Amino acid sequence: MTDKRALRTSLRTARDGFGVQSVLVPPAFLARLSAGLTVASYVPIGSEADPSPLARAAVEAGCVIALPHVVDRTQPIRFLSWDTEAALASGPYGLSQPAHDAAELEPDIILTPLVGFDRAGNRIGQGAGHYDRAFVAHPNAWRVGIAVSVQEVATLAPDPWDVPLHAIATEQDWIVP
């Protein structure tokens, strides 16, 4: 059994040393976009891979952007409407998020930050389970992990509550399990 805490530390260290890279915006992602869809993105913290190229493509296609709003470790993420020009509020864990009274939206696509991933679509996140619970709450949303290539591992052993990704975007690849 892999020690997830040690794996997270190792993957964060690799990601921290990787440097900033733009994530690819593949044709398969663009093909999913249409006016009126809600794309849940995020504002990266530290060395997290930046989803903004995908979010920009979504805005250009007429999609609505939502960002996660977190209150604490136990409460579920809410995806709140965000106008790309609107100021963001400071949230827990260093998050930049919409104000708590912004409209809650149902995401059609969820872009999720990763700590690690494998090519089978398994992921390891920060460890609080926020995104796994969000994936269960929004089962019809297309789940896209955002990472840099050094975050890939050969295989991850998912826990029973882990929800796999539909695709992963890195600076090198578009991976569809």
Z-matrix of the N, CA and C atoms (Angstrom, degrees):
N
C 1 1.462
C 2 1.529 1 108.93
N 3 1.301 2 116.25 1 134.45
C 4 1.456 3 121.55 2 179.63
C 5 1.518 4 109.62 3 -81.69
N 6 1.311 5 116.01 4 136.26
C 7 1.453 6 121.52 5 174.69
C 8 1.529 7 107.30 6 -77.68
N 9 1.337 8 116.94 7 106.65
C 10 1.466 9 120.69 8 -175.61
C 11 1.521 10 112.41 9 -62.73
N 12 1.306 11 117.39 10 -33.91
C 13 1.460 12 119.67 11 179.39
C 14 1.527 13 110.30 12 -63.94
N 15 1.326 14 117.08 13 -45.61
C 16 1.470 15 121.37 14 178.60
C 17 1.532 16 110.38 15 -65.78
N 18 1.328 17 116.60 16 -40.29
C 19 1.461 18 120.37 17 178.99
C 20 1.527 19 110.51 18 -63.38
N 21 1.326 20 117.15 19 -43.96
C 22 1.474 21 120.27 20 177.49
C 23 1.533 22 110.53 21 -58.64
N 24 1.320 23 116.71 22 -45.30
C 25 1.465 24 120.67 23 -179.40
C 26 1.521 25 110.53 24 -60.85
N 27 1.320 26 117.14 25 -45.56
C 28 1.458 27 121.79 26 -179.98
C 29 1.525 28 111.79 27 -63.27
N 30 1.323 29 117.00 28 -44.10
C 31 1.465 30 121.02 29 -178.51
C 32 1.529 31 111.72 30 -69.84
N 33 1.326 32 117.09 31 -37.46
C 34 1.472 33 119.40 32 176.59
C 35 1.526 34 110.68 33 -64.61
N 36 1.323 35 116.66 34 -40.38
C 37 1.472 36 120.84 35 178.34
C 38 1.525 37 110.35 36 -62.25
N 39 1.323 38 117.17 37 -43.59
C 40 1.472 39 120.75 38 178.01
C 41 1.521 40 110.40 39 -63.26
N 42 1.320 41 116.92 40 -43.62
C 43 1.467 42 121.80 41 179.66
C 44 1.528 43 110.45 42 -64.80
N 45 1.320 44 117.01 43 -42.72
C 46 1.472 45 121.18 44 179.85
C 47 1.529 46 111.19 45 -59.48
N 48 1.326 47 117.10 46 -35.90
C 49 1.458 48 121.34 47 -177.91
C 50 1.514 49 114.32 48 -86.41
N 51 1.321 50 117.08 49 -3.80
C 52 1.459 51 120.65 50 -173.79
C 53 1.517 52 113.58 51 -77.68
N 54 1.301 53 116.89 52 -34.34
C 55 1.467 54 119.78 53 -176.30
C 56 1.512 55 111.14 54 89.96
N 57 1.298 56 115.30 55 166.02
C 58 1.462 57 121.48 56 -175.40
C 59 1.525 58 110.24 57 -76.83
N 60 1.300 59 115.68 58 131.07
C 61 1.459 60 123.16 59 176.36
C 62 1.517 61 108.46 60 -136.81
N 63 1.311 62 117.75 61 147.85
C 64 1.460 63 121.31 62 175.12
C 65 1.520 64 109.67 63 -82.75
N 66 1.309 65 114.92 64 135.80
C 67 1.457 66 121.01 65 175.85
C 68 1.527 67 108.06 66 -77.36
N 69 1.302 68 115.98 67 142.46
C 70 1.461 69 121.51 68 178.32
C 71 1.534 70 111.12 69 -66.49
N 72 1.322 71 116.24 70 147.35
C 73 1.464 72 121.90 71 171.07
C 74 1.527 73 105.73 72 -114.04
N 75 1.327 74 116.61 73 91.72
C 76 1.461 75 120.30 74 -173.83
C 77 1.532 76 112.75 75 -78.44
N 78 1.326 77 116.29 76 157.16
C 79 1.473 78 120.50 77 176.73
C 80 1.531 79 112.98 78 -55.03
N 81 1.326 80 117.85 79 -34.11
C 82 1.471 81 120.02 80 -179.82
C 83 1.524 82 111.43 81 -64.32
N 84 1.321 83 117.78 82 -33.70
C 85 1.459 84 120.65 83 175.87
C 86 1.524 85 109.82 84 -70.44
N 87 1.319 86 115.97 85 -47.98
C 88 1.471 87 120.19 86 179.99
C 89 1.523 88 111.45 87 -57.79
N 90 1.326 89 116.74 88 -36.81
C 91 1.465 90 121.09 89 -178.92
C 92 1.528 91 112.26 90 -65.61
N 93 1.310 92 117.80 91 -24.72
C 94 1.465 93 122.36 92 178.96
C 95 1.519 94 113.51 93 -78.44
N 96 1.330 95 116.92 94 -18.49
C 97 1.457 96 121.20 95 -172.76
C 98 1.519 97 111.83 96 -83.06
N 99 1.325 98 115.37 97 140.91
C 100 1.466 99 121.05 98 171.12
C 101 1.522 100 108.10 99 -154.32
N 102 1.307 101 114.80 100 154.76
C 103 1.461 102 120.91 101 -177.49
C 104 1.524 103 110.77 102 -54.19
N 105 1.319 104 115.12 103 135.24
C 106 1.454 105 121.13 104 176.84
C 107 1.514 106 115.42 105 94.18
N 108 1.343 107 118.16 106 -16.14
C 109 1.463 108 119.14 107 176.57
C 110 1.525 109 109.71 108 -66.16
N 111 1.320 110 115.81 109 152.34
C 112 1.462 111 121.10 110 175.05
C 113 1.526 112 108.59 111 -104.24
N 114 1.329 113 114.89 112 121.46
C 115 1.459 114 121.70 113 177.51
C 116 1.526 115 107.65 114 -109.45
N 117 1.324 116 115.80 115 117.70
C 118 1.463 117 121.37 116 175.76
C 119 1.524 118 107.39 117 -86.49
N 120 1.302 119 116.09 118 117.53
C 121 1.458 120 122.41 119 178.55
C 122 1.525 121 107.71 120 -112.02
N 123 1.310 122 118.02 121 -159.27
C 124 1.463 123 122.56 122 176.28
C 125 1.512 124 108.58 123 -161.41
N 126 1.313 125 116.15 124 161.35
C 127 1.460 126 122.78 125 173.63
C 128 1.525 127 105.82 126 -99.03
N 129 1.338 128 118.54 127 119.70
C 130 1.454 129 119.61 128 -175.40
C 131 1.528 130 112.83 129 -63.98
N 132 1.319 131 114.30 130 147.99
C 133 1.457 132 122.39 131 175.32
C 134 1.524 133 107.02 132 -110.64
N 135 1.323 134 115.97 133 130.20
C 136 1.463 135 119.60 134 178.38
C 137 1.511 136 111.46 135 59.36
N 138 1.325 137 116.19 136 -125.38
C 139 1.461 138 121.28 137 -175.69
C 140 1.528 139 113.53 138 -94.65
N 141 1.336 140 117.90 139 13.51
C 142 1.465 141 118.99 140 176.43
C 143 1.526 142 109.73 141 -57.34
N 144 1.311 143 116.05 142 144.77
C 145 1.470 144 121.00 143 177.30
C 146 1.525 145 109.35 144 -61.55
N 147 1.315 146 114.99 145 139.36
C 148 1.460 147 122.03 146 -174.80
C 149 1.534 148 110.63 147 -88.99
N 150 1.328 149 118.10 148 118.59
C 151 1.465 150 121.16 149 179.64
C 152 1.523 151 113.75 150 -83.16
N 153 1.335 152 118.72 151 2.87
C 154 1.466 153 119.97 152 -171.76
C 155 1.531 154 114.53 153 -58.79
N 156 1.345 155 121.75 154 -33.23
C 157 1.468 156 117.82 155 175.82
C 158 1.539 157 112.39 156 -60.24
N 159 1.323 158 116.67 157 -37.90
C 160 1.466 159 120.68 158 178.49
C 161 1.529 160 110.39 159 -72.26
N 162 1.322 161 117.21 160 -40.84
C 163 1.466 162 120.63 161 179.09
C 164 1.528 163 110.57 162 -65.10
N 165 1.341 164 117.70 163 -40.03
C 166 1.475 165 120.80 164 176.95
C 167 1.522 166 110.84 165 -61.63
N 168 1.325 167 116.37 166 -43.13
C 169 1.470 168 120.13 167 178.02
C 170 1.527 169 110.16 168 -61.73
N 171 1.328 170 117.19 169 -37.94
C 172 1.464 171 120.97 170 178.78
C 173 1.529 172 110.77 171 -65.28
N 174 1.330 173 116.84 172 -44.17
C 175 1.468 174 120.55 173 178.82
C 176 1.530 175 109.74 174 -62.14
N 177 1.334 176 116.95 175 -43.41
C 178 1.466 177 120.95 176 179.48
C 179 1.527 178 111.88 177 -62.60
N 180 1.340 179 116.76 178 -26.95
C 181 1.468 180 121.51 179 178.56
C 182 1.533 181 111.90 180 -86.83
N 183 1.333 182 117.16 181 0.43
C 184 1.460 183 120.40 182 178.65
C 185 1.514 184 114.70 183 90.13
N 186 1.316 185 117.03 184 14.82
C 187 1.467 186 120.75 185 178.32
C 188 1.519 187 110.53 186 -79.67
N 189 1.308 188 115.28 187 159.61
C 190 1.459 189 124.23 188 175.11
C 191 1.528 190 107.22 189 -96.55
N 192 1.324 191 116.79 190 139.62
C 193 1.463 192 120.54 191 179.47
C 194 1.520 193 110.20 192 -103.43
N 195 1.317 194 115.25 193 135.74
C 196 1.462 195 122.69 194 172.14
C 197 1.524 196 106.84 195 -122.42
N 198 1.305 197 115.47 196 152.59
C 199 1.463 198 121.39 197 175.45
C 200 1.522 199 108.22 198 -124.77
N 201 1.338 200 116.60 199 153.05
C 202 1.461 201 118.67 200 177.93
C 203 1.525 202 110.80 201 -69.30
N 204 1.311 203 113.96 202 144.92
C 205 1.457 204 121.49 203 173.69
C 206 1.525 205 106.10 204 -123.89
N 207 1.319 206 115.73 205 120.70
C 208 1.458 207 122.08 206 -176.91
C 209 1.517 208 108.34 207 -117.11
N 210 1.339 209 115.85 208 136.27
C 211 1.459 210 121.14 209 176.47
C 212 1.523 211 110.02 210 -99.70
N 213 1.325 212 115.89 211 -48.97
C 214 1.463 213 121.00 212 178.45
C 215 1.528 214 108.76 213 -161.01
N 216 1.315 215 116.29 214 -175.18
C 217 1.467 216 121.51 215 -175.12
C 218 1.533 217 113.15 216 -65.54
N 219 1.317 218 117.16 217 -29.28
C 220 1.467 219 119.41 218 -172.98
C 221 1.520 220 114.02 219 -91.70
N 222 1.319 221 117.27 220 -29.14
C 223 1.467 222 119.38 221 -177.46
C 224 1.527 223 110.47 222 -82.56
N 225 1.331 224 116.62 223 143.81
C 226 1.467 225 119.26 224 -178.44
C 227 1.530 226 112.37 225 -69.21
N 228 1.316 227 114.49 226 155.10
C 229 1.466 228 121.60 227 172.51
C 230 1.521 229 107.83 228 -63.23
N 231 1.326 230 114.81 229 140.80
C 232 1.463 231 120.38 230 166.85
C 233 1.519 232 105.31 231 -114.76
N 234 1.318 233 117.14 232 139.90
C 235 1.456 234 120.86 233 176.53
C 236 1.522 235 107.45 234 -97.25
N 237 1.343 236 115.04 235 113.96
C 238 1.455 237 121.05 236 -174.14
C 239 1.518 238 110.94 237 -109.69
N 240 1.317 239 114.81 238 143.75
C 241 1.462 240 122.50 239 -179.88
C 242 1.521 241 110.54 240 -56.46
N 243 1.327 242 115.13 241 141.23
C 244 1.459 243 119.81 242 177.61
C 245 1.517 244 109.97 243 -142.33
N 246 1.311 245 115.25 244 122.33
C 247 1.456 246 121.97 245 171.04
C 248 1.523 247 104.85 246 -82.23
N 249 1.313 248 117.20 247 126.96
C 250 1.467 249 120.56 248 -172.55
C 251 1.526 250 113.96 249 -59.87
N 252 1.322 251 117.27 250 -10.80
C 253 1.471 252 120.55 251 176.67
C 254 1.527 253 112.36 252 -98.60
N 255 1.321 254 117.54 253 -8.12
C 256 1.462 255 121.25 254 -175.39
C 257 1.524 256 111.20 255 -77.68
N 258 1.315 257 114.92 256 145.58
C 259 1.465 258 120.92 257 175.73
C 260 1.522 259 109.43 258 -66.63
N 261 1.304 260 115.01 259 150.82
C 262 1.458 261 121.04 260 178.19
C 263 1.527 262 109.39 261 -108.32
N 264 1.316 263 115.43 262 153.75
C 265 1.460 264 122.04 263 177.54
C 266 1.529 265 109.34 264 -96.71
N 267 1.302 266 116.27 265 154.95
C 268 1.464 267 120.99 266 174.19
C 269 1.514 268 108.77 267 -78.96
N 270 1.321 269 115.01 268 133.94
C 271 1.456 270 120.55 269 178.70
C 272 1.517 271 110.55 270 -120.44
N 273 1.318 272 116.74 271 -178.95
C 274 1.459 273 120.03 272 178.19
C 275 1.539 274 110.94 273 -65.01
N 276 1.316 275 116.10 274 158.36
C 277 1.471 276 123.34 275 176.72
C 278 1.529 277 112.88 276 64.49
N 279 1.325 278 117.89 277 19.24
C 280 1.457 279 121.06 278 -179.63
C 281 1.523 280 114.15 279 81.15
N 282 1.323 281 117.31 280 13.89
C 283 1.468 282 121.13 281 -178.98
C 284 1.521 283 111.73 282 -72.36
N 285 1.320 284 114.74 283 146.83
C 286 1.457 285 122.67 284 167.03
C 287 1.518 286 105.05 285 -108.83
N 288 1.329 287 116.35 286 122.17
C 289 1.457 288 119.83 287 -171.53
C 290 1.519 289 110.95 288 -144.77
N 291 1.350 290 116.11 289 161.58
C 292 1.466 291 118.99 290 177.26
C 293 1.532 292 110.51 291 -63.45
N 294 1.305 293 115.60 292 160.50
C 295 1.460 294 120.47 293 174.91
C 296 1.527 295 109.69 294 -58.96
N 297 1.316 296 116.45 295 149.38
C 298 1.472 297 121.41 296 -174.67
C 299 1.528 298 113.50 297 -60.47
N 300 1.339 299 117.68 298 -20.94
C 301 1.463 300 119.88 299 -177.40
C 302 1.535 301 113.48 300 -97.65
N 303 1.332 302 117.58 301 8.42
C 304 1.466 303 120.18 302 175.03
C 305 1.534 304 108.71 303 -66.33
N 306 1.309 305 116.49 304 156.79
C 307 1.468 306 121.20 305 -177.67
C 308 1.529 307 111.03 306 -65.62
N 309 1.324 308 115.51 307 134.19
C 310 1.461 309 120.90 308 175.81
C 311 1.527 310 108.59 309 -81.32
N 312 1.342 311 116.15 310 134.89
C 313 1.461 312 121.47 311 -176.84
C 314 1.527 313 110.63 312 -121.80
N 315 1.311 314 114.98 313 155.34
C 316 1.464 315 122.64 314 175.09
C 317 1.528 316 107.21 315 -93.81
N 318 1.343 317 118.67 316 112.79
C 319 1.460 318 119.12 317 -176.92
C 320 1.527 319 113.01 318 -75.42
N 321 1.320 320 115.04 319 141.66
C 322 1.464 321 122.09 320 171.98
C 323 1.526 322 110.45 321 -93.06
N 324 1.316 323 115.30 322 -30.54
C 325 1.470 324 123.30 323 177.99
C 326 1.524 325 107.01 324 -133.52
N 327 1.324 326 117.01 325 133.26
C 328 1.458 327 121.01 326 176.96
C 329 1.526 328 108.29 327 -118.26
N 330 1.337 329 115.74 328 115.35
C 331 1.458 330 122.29 329 172.55
C 332 1.522 331 106.57 330 -89.18
N 333 1.303 332 116.74 331 122.97
C 334 1.461 333 119.67 332 -173.45
C 335 1.525 334 111.62 333 -123.82
N 336 1.337 335 116.89 334 135.41
C 337 1.466 336 119.33 335 176.25
C 338 1.527 337 109.77 336 -71.11
N 339 1.304 338 115.29 337 149.50
C 340 1.465 339 120.60 338 -179.45
C 341 1.527 340 110.48 339 -123.41
N 342 1.318 341 114.45 340 150.66
C 343 1.456 342 120.59 341 165.74
C 344 1.526 343 107.51 342 -95.65
N 345 1.328 344 116.43 343 -37.95
C 346 1.458 345 121.34 344 177.38
C 347 1.513 346 110.67 345 -156.99
N 348 1.341 347 115.60 346 163.23
C 349 1.463 348 121.12 347 -179.90
C 350 1.513 349 109.59 348 -157.13
N 351 1.342 350 115.14 349 162.28
C 352 1.458 351 120.53 350 169.34
C 353 1.527 352 108.35 351 -126.18
N 354 1.303 353 116.84 352 171.45
C 355 1.470 354 121.20 353 -175.35
C 356 1.521 355 113.15 354 -74.82
N 357 1.321 356 117.50 355 -4.73
C 358 1.463 357 120.91 356 175.00
C 359 1.529 358 111.13 357 -87.14
N 360 1.344 359 117.09 358 -1.08
C 361 1.462 360 120.73 359 179.85
C 362 1.509 361 114.47 360 91.45
N 363 1.322 362 116.40 361 4.65
C 364 1.462 363 119.50 362 175.69
C 365 1.518 364 108.67 363 -77.47
N 366 1.328 365 116.16 364 149.51
C 367 1.455 366 121.02 365 -176.71
C 368 1.516 367 110.41 366 -137.84
N 369 1.298 368 113.97 367 157.30
C 370 1.447 369 120.50 368 169.50
C 371 1.522 370 105.88 369 -127.13
N 372 1.316 371 115.03 370 128.92
C 373 1.456 372 120.89 371 -178.88
C 374 1.518 373 110.66 372 -108.88
N 375 1.322 374 115.30 373 -154.15
C 376 1.465 375 120.57 374 -176.77
C 377 1.522 376 112.55 375 -71.63
N 378 1.320 377 117.87 376 -21.51
C 379 1.456 378 120.23 377 176.05
C 380 1.517 379 115.37 378 110.61
N 381 1.328 380 118.07 379 -4.33
C 382 1.467 381 119.98 380 -179.50
C 383 1.527 382 112.21 381 -88.47
N 384 1.323 383 118.35 382 -13.08
C 385 1.461 384 121.86 383 179.00
C 386 1.516 385 115.03 384 80.29
N 387 1.333 386 117.73 385 9.09
C 388 1.466 387 119.93 386 -178.21
C 389 1.532 388 112.24 387 -57.46
N 390 1.326 389 116.96 388 -48.57
C 391 1.465 390 118.57 389 -176.51
C 392 1.520 391 112.05 390 -73.16
N 393 1.337 392 118.99 391 -35.19
C 394 1.463 393 119.19 392 176.35
C 395 1.525 394 110.31 393 -60.85
N 396 1.328 395 117.13 394 -41.92
C 397 1.473 396 119.83 395 177.85
C 398 1.527 397 110.61 396 -67.29
N 399 1.326 398 117.36 397 -36.62
C 400 1.470 399 120.36 398 177.71
C 401 1.528 400 110.44 399 -65.22
N 402 1.318 401 117.24 400 -39.68
C 403 1.464 402 120.49 401 179.40
C 404 1.534 403 110.65 402 -63.58
N 405 1.317 404 117.10 403 -38.48
C 406 1.465 405 121.00 404 177.42
C 407 1.528 406 110.14 405 -68.41
N 408 1.322 407 116.95 406 -40.17
C 409 1.466 408 121.39 407 -179.25
C 410 1.533 409 112.11 408 -69.64
N 411 1.333 410 117.00 409 -24.59
C 412 1.471 411 122.18 410 -178.38
C 413 1.536 412 108.57 411 -127.09
N 414 1.337 413 117.26 412 66.82
C 415 1.467 414 120.65 413 -171.51
C 416 1.521 415 114.74 414 -64.51
N 417 1.320 416 117.85 415 -21.80
C 418 1.458 417 119.68 416 -178.48
C 419 1.526 418 113.28 417 -89.83
N 420 1.316 419 117.05 418 -3.60
C 421 1.469 420 120.21 419 179.56
C 422 1.529 421 109.87 420 -73.72
N 423 1.317 422 114.89 421 142.53
C 424 1.471 423 121.96 422 175.70
C 425 1.523 424 106.40 423 -81.47
N 426 1.332 425 117.28 424 121.72
C 427 1.467 426 124.02 425 -172.83
C 428 1.530 427 110.63 426 -98.73
N 429 1.347 428 115.45 427 115.23
C 430 1.460 429 121.21 428 -177.25
C 431 1.528 430 109.19 429 -120.82
N 432 1.308 431 116.63 430 117.02
C 433 1.458 432 121.43 431 176.10
C 434 1.522 433 110.69 432 -81.46
N 435 1.323 434 116.21 433 143.70
C 436 1.455 435 122.54 434 179.65
C 437 1.519 436 107.37 435 -119.62
N 438 1.337 437 116.29 436 124.90
C 439 1.465 438 120.65 437 -174.69
C 440 1.519 439 109.89 438 -155.82
N 441 1.314 440 115.34 439 175.88
C 442 1.459 441 121.26 440 167.81
C 443 1.526 442 106.93 441 -109.61
N 444 1.299 443 115.65 442 157.29
C 445 1.463 444 121.41 443 -170.05
C 446 1.525 445 113.77 444 -58.18
N 447 1.327 446 119.11 445 -30.46
C 448 1.470 447 120.41 446 -178.86
C 449 1.525 448 112.39 447 -69.95
N 450 1.319 449 117.60 448 -6.58
C 451 1.463 450 120.98 449 178.21
C 452 1.527 451 112.28 450 -88.21
N 453 1.319 452 116.77 451 -3.14
C 454 1.462 453 120.21 452 179.61
C 455 1.518 454 110.55 453 -77.61
N 456 1.332 455 115.81 454 136.74
C 457 1.458 456 122.57 455 173.38
C 458 1.527 457 107.60 456 -121.60
N 459 1.313 458 116.45 457 160.04
C 460 1.464 459 120.10 458 -177.13
C 461 1.523 460 111.60 459 -60.94
N 462 1.311 461 116.29 460 -46.14
C 463 1.458 462 119.76 461 179.84
C 464 1.522 463 110.03 462 -156.05
N 465 1.311 464 115.02 463 143.95
C 466 1.467 465 122.25 464 173.65
C 467 1.523 466 107.50 465 -118.20
N 468 1.302 467 115.94 466 139.93
C 469 1.461 468 120.66 467 175.81
C 470 1.524 469 107.93 468 -93.54
N 471 1.342 470 117.54 469 106.06
C 472 1.460 471 118.93 470 -177.65
C 473 1.524 472 112.10 471 -70.29
N 474 1.315 473 115.25 472 146.39
C 475 1.457 474 120.86 473 171.04
C 476 1.522 475 107.53 474 -81.49
N 477 1.329 476 117.89 475 164.21
C 478 1.472 477 120.11 476 -177.42
C 479 1.528 478 113.91 477 -57.98
N 480 1.318 479 118.14 478 -27.54
C 481 1.469 480 121.47 479 -177.62
C 482 1.528 481 112.83 480 -90.11
N 483 1.317 482 118.29 481 -6.97
C 484 1.466 483 121.12 482 -178.67
C 485 1.521 484 110.92 483 -71.59
N 486 1.313 485 115.82 484 135.45
C 487 1.460 486 122.43 485 179.43
C 488 1.526 487 107.66 486 -109.77
N 489 1.333 488 118.50 487 123.86
C 490 1.465 489 119.94 488 -176.48
C 491 1.531 490 112.63 489 -73.20
N 492 1.309 491 114.11 490 161.87
C 493 1.460 492 122.60 491 178.46
C 494 1.524 493 110.61 492 -87.36
N 495 1.327 494 115.65 493 154.85
C 496 1.458 495 120.71 494 173.07
C 497 1.529 496 111.33 495 -86.18
N 498 1.333 497 116.51 496 -27.78
C 499 1.467 498 121.55 497 -178.90
C 500 1.526 499 108.86 498 -160.25
N 501 1.338 500 115.05 499 161.67
C 502 1.462 501 122.43 500 177.34
C 503 1.522 502 107.83 501 -135.94
N 504 1.331 503 115.25 502 131.14
C 505 1.477 504 121.44 503 176.83
C 506 1.519 505 108.29 504 -109.75
N 507 1.345 506 115.02 505 130.72
C 508 1.465 507 121.27 506 172.84
C 509 1.529 508 107.49 507 -128.85
N 510 1.318 509 115.36 508 -176.66
C 511 1.477 510 119.31 509 176.98
C 512 1.524 511 111.45 510 -73.38
N 513 1.337 512 116.98 511 -12.72
C 514 1.471 513 121.44 512 -177.98
C 515 1.511 514 113.96 513 -112.98
N 516 1.329 515 117.57 514 -32.56
C 517 1.467 516 121.05 515 -166.79
C 518 1.515 517 113.34 516 -137.38
N 519 1.319 518 113.84 517 156.71
C 520 1.459 519 123.60 518 164.02
C 521 1.507 520 103.98 519 -116.33
N 522 1.320 521 116.30 520 111.13
C 523 1.461 522 121.90 521 -172.92
C 524 1.519 523 108.43 522 -106.90
N 525 1.320 524 116.16 523 125.49
C 526 1.456 525 122.56 524 174.75
C 527 1.515 526 107.10 525 -119.10
N 528 1.334 527 116.57 526 110.72
C 529 1.473 528 119.45 527 -178.66
C 530 1.518 529 112.57 528 -60.57
